[in-house]
Each structure stands twice: as C-alpha cells, then as structure tokens.
C-alpha cells in the first residue's frame, strides 16, 4: 500500500537546504569575479566565453552521472549526502586556488591555470548541486515542493548576496588592499573573499549532512507514488542514455524555456564586467588593469549582490503568487521582468540606476531557481528523481555551451567589442522564455501549495 510522505517542519526544510547557501556563496564569487580574474591574467574579451565553457561542459558530463549513481547509493551517509560532502571538499580547494593561479604558472600561462581551477570548482559544485535538487523530491510531499524549492532559492539568494558583495566589503569596510600589481594582478580583497567562501561552503554542507535524515530504501518504496516497474539491469552509461530518451513530456517542454533562460544568464555572468566598464565607466575595451577597471569590477559585485538579494526576498513571495495564479503564470511574469531589467541596462548611463535593472534580474533569477524544478518534480518517477534532475541540467548547460562558443566572437565581430549588446540580447532571450513557458504541461499544479 502506497503511503503519503510525512509533512516536514519548516526547520527541517531549511536545514536540508542550508548547504545550498554555501554552494551559492562559492558560485556567486565565481560568477562575479571569474571574468575579472581571467582578464587580470591576460584573457581578451572575445575569449572570455571560451574560458567559461569549462563550467557548462563539466556540468553536462558530471550531473547526469552523479544523478544516476545518487539514485542507487545507499550507505552510512545516506543516498544524496555523500555527494554533497565530497563535492564541497573539492569545490572549496578550487575556490582557494583559483585567484592564486599565478603562483602555479611555470610553463603554462596563468589564465589557463585559472580556467582549470574554474573547471574543477564548477565540476565539484555540480557534484553537490543536483543531489540537493533531488533531495527535495525525495523527502517532501507534493504539496510542499514549491515551498521546498523556494527555500532553496532564498538560501541561494542569501549566499549569493554575501558572496557577490564580499570583495567590495573587504576593500571598503575591512581595509583589505584592492590594488593590483604586476606581481599580484588579483587584488587581496578578491583573494581573501575566495578563502572565506571556501570555509562557508564546507561549514554549511556539513550542517546539512549532519542534520538531515534521508529515508531508507524500504521507506522510499512505501512512498512510491506510482506503480513500481521492474527494469532489466543496465550498465550505468547505457541506462543514462535510455532515461534521456524516455524523459517525460513536461521535461522536454521545459527544456526550451531553460534554453532561453540560461542563455541569458550566461551572457550576464560573462559580459557584465566588461559591459559596465565600457558602457558606464567609459573605459576603452582594452583597459583591464587600471584602478577604474577595478572599481567597475567591484561595482559589478555590488550589482550581483543586489539581484541576489532581490531574489532571496522574491523567493518568499513566489509560492503565494503561484497559488493565486499558477506556476506557469508566475514564472512567465518573473522572466518578463528579468528581460526588462536586462534590456534597460543599455539605457542607463549612471552606475546607480543599474540597481533598478538588477531588481528585474533578481525577480527572474529567483523564479528560474525554483519554478522549473517545482513543475518538473511532479512529472518525474520518484525512483529516478536523481537521474532526471541530472539530465535536466543538460537544458541548462547546452545553451551556455552554445553561448560560450559563439558569444565571444559575436561581441568581437558584430558588436565591435561592446559587451553591452550581449546584455540586450540576454534580455530578449528572457522575453522569449516568458512566452514559451505557457506551452508547458504542469502535471502537478497543486492549487493549495504554500
């Protein structure tokens, strides 16, 4: 007899997702500073998106594999928790080493070493991230899933706010040196921020590992929400490809929404620093070493902090908005505001007016982190939650790979190295995603969700 999963308390839901705060802390440091660091090590603007390819490529490979094996892992630490822990350890090491890539440059240019650490960091974050998504599907009943993913969005926002703004705070509040030298191109305030990020990542993951109890295989079987289907034993990679071919209809439909959403986000992460330096600060595109460029990089960190702060607040509103309308309408509304925010950056010529643009971006970001997963979870077989959450990541990394290959050359050849136009195209991409979401089938549109 199939039983309903027990309802979890608010503190249990927050504890099981706390590690996401640490993951996003490190992810925010990467997003706000990776282009800045790579340019400090000598990367040209048209090559930035190529270096950023390390992140989605590793995600495309790692997440389906981790999802598949986390579905089948049952040990002393549980089903998902081993992946949180080991991913966090390696991500923390990469965080500490990336801004110090110049120390390892003997025969290899430091920008390639920095890109290598970026790849290790992102692969490790991916090892931790998708099992967190699957954990919500494992432990929460249907009526709590939107709330569970919204809590993750809140924690992601908090971690990202602090992570994005920490280099600025280090320099302006704690007096850490923010100047560059030929011997030390990456300022100390950025280096020390990455050290703090490594510590926060480990501590929050340990909290989740210690405080969260996963269901045993017997308990999970009793909570199975559909008739158990016996499948022949298949080797891991073969089974991943079979599951990919048999993905639910809702997942395929969401793939197009994710494509346009994450194409836009990748543009923002890669090109905001050079766009602001050139469009707002009036610097020539080849200037990556002046103090004014450092100021532009610091202000981008503040802008990223703002959009993540908005996301953390808006994530608390999303469940109510989805209840009053629907998940699809709530997501469409949020994406449209994000598109408006991105396009508006072209018309801003004062750094402080960009705060208004970031409000729209933050609203979209909160919804992107919650609504697609809340819609997806209701269409995915419980016993394959991990593998399908991992495969779903394909629709996140594929648009980033496309953007990574062509984005830099487009900025160079079509936009005359004016990166602001890449942000305008990102806004248009979000508008398209806001339209496409209306064609998705939400099989688990529970009206009573809070």
SEMAR-627041 format. One record per residue (C-alpha): x, y, z. Coordinates in Angstrom, 2 decimals, padded with zeros to 5 digits. Example, Ala and Ser with C-alpha at 12.3 -4.5 7.8 and 13.67 -1.06 7.14 Angstrom:
<rs>
         x         y         z
    012.30   -004.50    007.80
    013.67   -001.06    007.14
</rs>
This chain:
<rs>
         x         y         z
    000.00    000.00    000.00
    001.37    003.39   -001.00
    001.72    005.89    001.85
    001.96    009.65    001.68
    005.27    011.17    002.64
    005.11    012.90    006.02
    004.98    016.67    006.07
    008.27    018.15    007.28
    008.62    021.09    009.63
    009.94    024.43    008.47
    013.21    023.94    010.36
    013.74    020.54    008.72
    013.22    022.01    005.26
    015.62    024.88    005.95
    018.26    022.53    007.41
    018.12    020.13    004.46
    018.80    023.02    002.07
    021.31    025.06    004.10
    024.22    023.63    002.14
    022.82    025.40   -000.90
    023.74    028.68    000.81
    027.39    027.63    000.82
    027.26    026.30   -002.72
    025.82    029.57   -003.98
    028.30    031.58   -001.92
    031.09    029.97   -003.92
    029.09    030.12   -007.14
    028.48    033.87   -006.66
    032.17    034.53   -006.11
    032.84    032.65   -009.34
    030.12    034.45   -011.32
    031.06    037.96   -010.17
    034.84    037.56   -010.33
    035.85    034.85   -012.82
    035.89    037.18   -015.85
    037.65    039.82   -013.74
    040.33    037.30   -012.65
    040.79    035.82   -016.12
    041.21    039.29   -017.65
    043.73    040.12   -014.96
    045.67    037.04   -016.09
    045.58    038.22   -019.72
    042.37    036.89   -021.32
    040.90    039.02   -024.15
    037.20    039.91   -024.13
    036.41    037.76   -027.20
    037.95    034.73   -025.46
    036.16    035.10   -022.12
    033.16    032.99   -023.12
    035.52    030.21   -024.27
    037.15    030.05   -020.84
    033.70    029.99   -019.25
    032.88    026.88   -021.30
    034.68    024.89   -018.61
    031.68    025.31   -016.32
    028.80    024.04   -018.51
    030.90    021.30   -020.13
    031.74    019.77   -016.77
    028.13    020.18   -015.66
    026.83    018.38   -018.74
    029.12    015.42   -018.04
    029.02    015.33   -014.27
    025.40    015.96   -013.31
    023.63    013.10   -015.16
    026.27    010.65   -013.92
    026.02    011.91   -010.35
    022.23    011.88   -010.56
    022.21    008.29   -011.82
    024.54    006.96   -009.14
    022.99    009.01   -006.32
    019.67    007.27   -007.11
    021.44    003.97   -006.42
    023.66    004.99   -003.48
    022.65    003.76   -000.05
    025.29    003.89    002.66
    026.03    005.16    006.13
    025.70    008.77    004.93
    022.50    008.04    003.04
    021.62    008.47   -000.61
    022.46    012.06   -001.56
    024.65    013.27    001.30
    027.93    011.60    000.20
    027.84    013.68   -002.97
    027.20    016.92   -001.04
    030.22    016.29    001.14
    032.82    015.21   -001.39
    031.75    017.83   -003.91
    032.09    020.53   -001.26
    035.61    019.44   -000.32
    036.94    019.73   -003.86
    034.99    022.93   -004.59
    036.49    024.56   -001.51
    040.02    023.65   -002.61
    039.40    025.10   -006.09
    037.93    028.29   -004.57
    041.09    028.85   -002.55
    043.40    028.18   -005.52
    041.71    029.97   -008.44
    042.70    033.59   -007.57
    046.22    032.32   -006.87
    046.63    030.70   -010.28
    049.65    032.90   -010.99
    051.61    031.04   -008.30
    051.34    027.84   -010.36
    052.33    029.39   -013.69
    055.61    027.92   -014.80
    055.28    026.79   -018.41
    051.52    027.41   -018.68
    050.00    030.93   -018.76
    048.12    031.71   -015.54
    044.84    032.36   -017.37
    044.78    028.69   -018.46
    045.55    027.56   -014.92
    042.78    029.83   -013.66
    040.40    028.31   -016.20
    041.46    024.86   -014.99
    040.59    025.74   -011.40
    037.30    027.16   -012.69
    036.58    023.78   -014.26
    037.45    021.88   -011.06
    035.36    024.28   -008.98
    032.34    024.00   -011.24
    032.58    020.22   -011.55
    032.71    019.94   -007.77
    029.81    022.34   -007.28
    027.83    020.26   -009.78
    028.57    017.11   -007.77
    026.89    018.78   -004.80
    024.15    020.75   -006.52
    021.87    018.28   -008.30
    021.65    015.83   -005.36
    020.30    018.84   -003.41
    017.58    019.28   -006.03
    016.78    015.57   -005.88
    016.68    015.64   -002.07
    013.62    017.91   -002.14
    011.85    015.44   -004.41
    012.94    012.56   -002.15
    011.81    013.98    001.17
    008.94    016.39    000.56
    005.35    015.51   -000.34
    003.90    017.15   -003.43
    002.17    019.94   -001.51
    005.47    021.13   -000.01
    007.67    021.00   -003.11
    007.14    024.56   -004.30
    007.89    025.74   -000.77
    010.98    023.49   -000.63
    012.43    024.83   -003.86
    011.55    028.38   -002.81
    013.50    027.87    000.43
    016.45    026.78   -001.68
    016.05    029.97   -003.71
    016.05    032.06   -000.52
    019.23    030.41    000.73
    020.80    030.71   -002.71
    019.96    034.40   -002.62
    021.45    034.92    000.82
    024.66    033.11   -000.09
    024.90    034.97   -003.37
    024.31    038.38   -001.75
    027.17    037.91    000.69
    029.42    036.19   -001.85
    028.90    038.84   -004.53
    029.41    041.78   -002.19
    032.26    040.36   -000.11
    035.17    041.69   -002.25
    033.67    045.20   -002.03
    033.16    044.83    001.72
    036.69    043.52    002.20
    038.12    046.60    000.50
    035.78    049.31    001.81
    034.79    048.06    005.26
    037.78    046.00    006.38
    040.60    047.88    004.67
    041.92    044.96    002.61
    044.09    046.12   -000.29
    042.18    046.29   -003.58
    045.00    047.39   -005.88
    046.74    045.29   -008.50
    050.43    044.91   -009.16
    052.34    043.12   -011.88
    053.46    040.52   -009.36
    049.97    040.15   -007.88
    047.38    041.05   -010.55
    044.43    039.78   -008.49
    043.80    042.16   -005.54
    043.98    040.85   -001.97
    040.33    041.68   -001.29
    039.28    039.20   -004.00
    041.74    036.53   -002.84
    040.61    036.71    000.80
    036.95    036.62   -000.29
    037.58    033.31   -002.03
    039.17    031.95    001.17
    036.06    032.91    003.17
    033.87    031.31    000.50
    035.74    028.02    000.83
    035.13    027.97    004.59
    031.44    028.86    004.32
    030.90    026.16    001.71
    032.31    023.40    003.91
    030.53    024.52    007.09
    027.05    024.76    005.54
    027.36    021.43    003.72
    028.39    019.76    006.97
    025.29    021.24    008.66
    023.03    019.60    006.07
    024.91    016.30    006.16
    024.69    016.11    009.96
    021.16    017.47    010.50
    019.24    015.79    007.64
    017.90    012.24    007.77
    017.19    010.52    004.47
    014.59    007.80    004.02
    015.78    004.20    003.81
    015.20    002.17    000.62
    012.26    000.44    002.32
    010.70    003.75    003.30
    011.18    005.18   -000.18
    009.49    002.13   -001.68
    006.49    002.58    000.62
    006.18    006.21   -000.53
    006.36    005.29   -004.22
    003.86    007.49   -005.97
    003.31    005.22   -008.93
    003.29    001.52   -009.73
    006.75    000.05   -009.47
    008.04   -001.02   -012.87
    010.71   -003.68   -012.98
    013.54   -002.78   -015.29
    016.32   -005.04   -016.55
    019.70   -004.29   -015.06
    021.57   -001.97   -017.39
    025.08   -000.55   -017.21
    025.26    002.98   -015.86
    026.02    005.00   -019.00
    023.63    002.92   -021.14
    020.86    003.48   -018.60
    021.54    007.23   -018.60
    021.05    007.34   -022.37
    017.88    005.24   -022.09
    016.47    007.56   -019.43
    017.38    010.55   -021.59
    015.37    009.10   -024.46
    012.41    008.36   -022.18
    012.28    011.73   -020.43
    008.79    012.95   -019.50
    006.93    015.27   -021.88
    006.92    018.10   -019.35
    010.69    017.87   -019.08
    011.12    018.19   -022.85
    008.82    021.21   -022.90
    010.69    022.87   -020.05
    013.92    022.33   -021.96
    013.10    025.15   -024.38
    012.25    027.51   -021.51
    015.54    026.63   -019.84
    017.47    027.17   -023.06
    016.47    030.82   -023.39
    016.68    031.46   -019.63
    020.21    030.13   -019.20
    021.47    031.58   -022.50
    020.61    034.96   -020.96
    022.19    034.20   -017.59
    025.45    033.06   -019.16
    025.70    036.32   -021.10
    025.17    038.28   -017.91
    027.82    036.40   -015.92
    030.44    036.57   -018.66
    029.97    040.07   -020.06
    028.63    042.30   -017.27
    032.07    043.39   -016.05
    033.42    044.48   -019.46
    029.99    045.93   -020.37
    029.84    048.12   -017.26
    033.49    049.14   -017.55
    032.96    050.29   -021.14
    029.33    051.49   -021.20
    029.06    053.09   -017.75
    032.63    053.91   -016.73
    033.65    054.94   -020.24
    036.80    052.82   -020.30
    038.28    051.54   -023.57
    037.66    047.84   -024.12
    041.38    047.04   -023.83
    041.66    048.54   -020.32
    041.73    045.69   -017.79
    044.47    046.93   -015.46
    043.53    050.43   -014.26
    042.11    051.29   -010.86
    038.93    052.42   -012.64
    038.57    048.92   -014.07
    038.98    047.53   -010.54
    036.23    049.91   -009.43
    033.97    048.66   -012.21
    034.63    045.07   -011.18
    033.80    045.91   -007.56
    030.57    047.63   -008.62
    029.55    044.57   -010.63
    029.92    042.59   -007.40
    027.51    045.02   -005.72
    025.04    044.75   -008.60
    025.18    040.97   -008.41
    024.66    041.23   -004.66
    021.55    043.33   -005.28
    019.94    040.99   -007.78
    020.61    038.04   -005.50
    019.17    039.94   -002.53
    016.04    040.71   -004.52
    015.87    037.02   -005.47
    016.05    035.95   -001.82
    013.11    038.20   -000.92
    011.05    037.43   -004.00
    011.50    033.67   -003.44
    009.39    034.06   -000.29
    006.60    035.56   -002.40
    006.72    033.00   -005.22
    004.71    030.21   -003.52
    001.84    032.62   -002.79
    001.99    034.04   -006.34
    001.94    030.51   -007.80
   -001.03    029.64   -005.58
   -003.02    032.73   -006.65
   -002.28    032.24   -010.36
   -000.30    029.18   -011.44
    003.31    028.14   -011.58
    003.48    028.93   -015.29
    001.99    032.40   -014.98
    004.22    033.22   -012.01
    007.29    032.09   -013.94
    006.31    033.96   -017.10
    005.73    037.19   -015.16
    009.09    036.84   -013.43
    011.02    036.13   -016.64
    009.45    039.13   -018.37
    010.59    041.43   -015.57
    014.07    039.96   -015.89
    014.08    040.66   -019.62
    013.04    044.25   -018.95
    015.85    044.61   -016.42
    018.50    043.32   -018.81
    017.41    045.47   -021.77
    017.16    048.56   -019.57
    020.90    048.40   -018.82
    021.57    049.77   -022.31
    019.68    052.95   -021.47
    021.37    053.53   -018.12
    024.35    055.87   -018.04
    024.70    056.15   -014.28
    026.04    053.27   -012.23
    023.40    053.73   -009.53
    020.48    053.49   -011.96
    021.67    049.95   -012.74
    020.23    048.99   -009.35
    016.76    049.28   -010.92
    017.81    046.91   -013.69
    019.04    044.40   -011.14
    015.64    044.32   -009.42
    014.12    042.79   -012.53
    017.02    040.41   -012.97
    016.70    039.27   -009.35
    012.99    038.51   -009.77
    013.74    036.35   -012.80
    016.65    034.61   -011.05
    014.50    033.60   -008.07
    011.90    032.05   -010.34
    014.47    030.30   -012.56
    015.89    028.61   -009.47
    012.51    027.38   -008.21
    009.63    027.15   -010.68
    011.07    024.84   -013.36
    012.04    022.31   -010.67
    008.67    022.55   -008.93
    006.94    021.89   -012.28
    009.37    019.10   -013.20
    009.21    017.20   -009.89
    005.56    016.29   -010.37
    006.25    014.60   -013.72
    009.34    012.57   -012.73
    009.24    008.98   -011.37
    010.24    009.03   -007.70
    012.84    006.29   -008.09
    014.54    008.27   -010.87
    014.47    011.70   -009.27
    018.27    011.99   -009.18
    018.97    010.92   -012.74
    016.24    013.13   -014.20
    017.34    016.13   -012.16
    020.82    015.48   -013.55
    019.59    015.09   -017.12
    017.51    018.24   -016.70
    020.79    020.04   -016.20
    021.52    019.34   -019.87
    018.97    022.02   -020.71
    020.93    024.42   -018.51
    024.42    023.69   -019.81
    023.60    023.30   -023.53
    022.60    026.97   -024.00
    025.68    028.02   -022.04
    027.88    025.94   -024.35
    026.27    027.49   -027.43
    026.71    030.95   -025.92
    030.24    030.11   -024.83
    031.29    029.09   -028.34
    029.68    031.94   -030.25
    029.15    034.67   -027.62
    032.71    036.00   -027.51
    033.22    036.09   -031.29
    029.81    037.78   -031.68
    030.80    040.52   -029.22
    034.06    040.98   -031.11
    032.74    040.86   -034.69
    029.12    042.05   -034.54
    029.12    044.33   -031.50
    032.56    045.90   -032.07
    033.65    044.56   -028.63
    030.77    046.49   -026.97
    029.66    043.88   -024.44
    026.54    045.86   -023.51
    024.83    044.49   -026.63
    025.29    040.95   -025.31
    023.23    042.01   -022.28
    020.50    043.42   -024.52
    020.31    040.09   -026.35
    020.12    038.38   -022.97
    017.03    040.45   -022.16
    015.38    039.47   -025.44
    016.14    035.82   -024.66
    014.32    036.13   -021.31
    011.27    037.61   -023.07
    011.18    034.56   -025.35
    011.38    032.22   -022.34
    008.46    034.11   -020.75
    006.33    033.28   -023.79
    007.40    029.65   -024.19
    006.58    028.67   -020.57
    002.85    028.97   -021.38
    003.12    025.90   -023.64
    004.44    023.63   -020.85
    002.18    020.99   -019.27
    002.24    021.18   -015.46
    001.05    017.73   -014.34
    001.30    018.57   -010.63
   -000.30    022.02   -010.49
   -001.50    021.70   -006.91
   -003.56    024.80   -006.15
   -003.13    024.54   -002.38
    000.66    024.78   -002.39
    002.17    027.25    000.07
</rs>
